[in-house]
């Protein structure tokens, strides 16, 4: 069975939940140095090539099954 992913919060410090551990890949304008998800809550620091943070997180488990989570778009404003 593929992992089940749930977005918990979306800021540069992004938290999502995965029902299974696996390798993380990123799509869109977001990326992170974190490449492995644990089962449960995962906190990652997102980076973006634009001022708008948007994209996807895909977690692939040991069986090669994957699930994609669409990151709710957000903007980080400078202080």
C-alpha positions in Angstrom: 0.0 0.0 0.0 1.3 3.5 -0.9 2.1 6.0 1.9 -0.7 8.3 2.9 0.5 11.9 3.2 -1.1 14.8 5.1 -0.1 18.5 5.2 0.0 19.9 8.7 1.5 23.3 8.3 3.1 25.2 5.5 5.8 27.8 6.2 9.5 27.6 5.3 9.4 25.1 8.3 7.0 22.7 6.7 5.4 19.8 8.6 3.7 16.9 7.0 2.7 13.4 8.1 3.4 10.2 6.3 1.9 6.8 7.1 5.2 5.1 6.0 8.9 5.9 5.9 10.5 6.5 2.5 12.5 8.6 0.1 11.4 12.2 -0.5 11.5 13.9 -3.8 10.4 17.5 -4.5 8.6 19.1 -7.5 7.8 22.6 -8.4 9.7 25.6 -7.0 10.3 24.0 -3.5 13.2 21.9 -2.4 14.8 20.8 0.8 18.0 19.0 2.0 15.8 16.5 3.7 15.6 13.4 1.5 14.0 10.7 3.8 10.6 10.7 5.6 9.8 8.8 8.8 6.5 7.3 9.6 4.7 10.1 11.5 5.3 13.8 11.5 8.2 15.2 9.4 9.5 18.7 9.8 11.5 20.0 6.8 12.9 23.4 5.9 11.7 24.4 2.4 13.7 26.5 0.0 12.2 28.1 -3.1 13.6 29.4 -6.4 10.9 32.1 -6.4 9.2 34.2 -3.7 6.1 31.9 -4.0 6.5 28.6 -2.3 4.6 25.9 -4.2 5.2 22.4 -5.4 4.9 18.8 -4.4 6.4 16.3 -2.0 6.5 12.7 -3.1 7.3 9.9 -0.6 8.3 6.5 -2.1 8.4 3.5 0.3 10.7 0.4 0.2 8.2 -1.4 -2.1 8.5 1.4 -4.7 5.0 2.7 -4.0 4.6 6.4 -3.8 2.2 9.2 -2.8 2.3 12.8 -3.8 1.3 15.8 -1.5 0.6 19.1 -3.1 2.1 21.9 -1.0 -0.5 24.6 -0.4 1.1 27.7 -2.0 2.3 30.5 0.3 4.5 33.6 0.2 7.2 34.4 2.8 7.4 38.2 3.2 10.7 39.9 4.2 10.6 41.9 7.5 
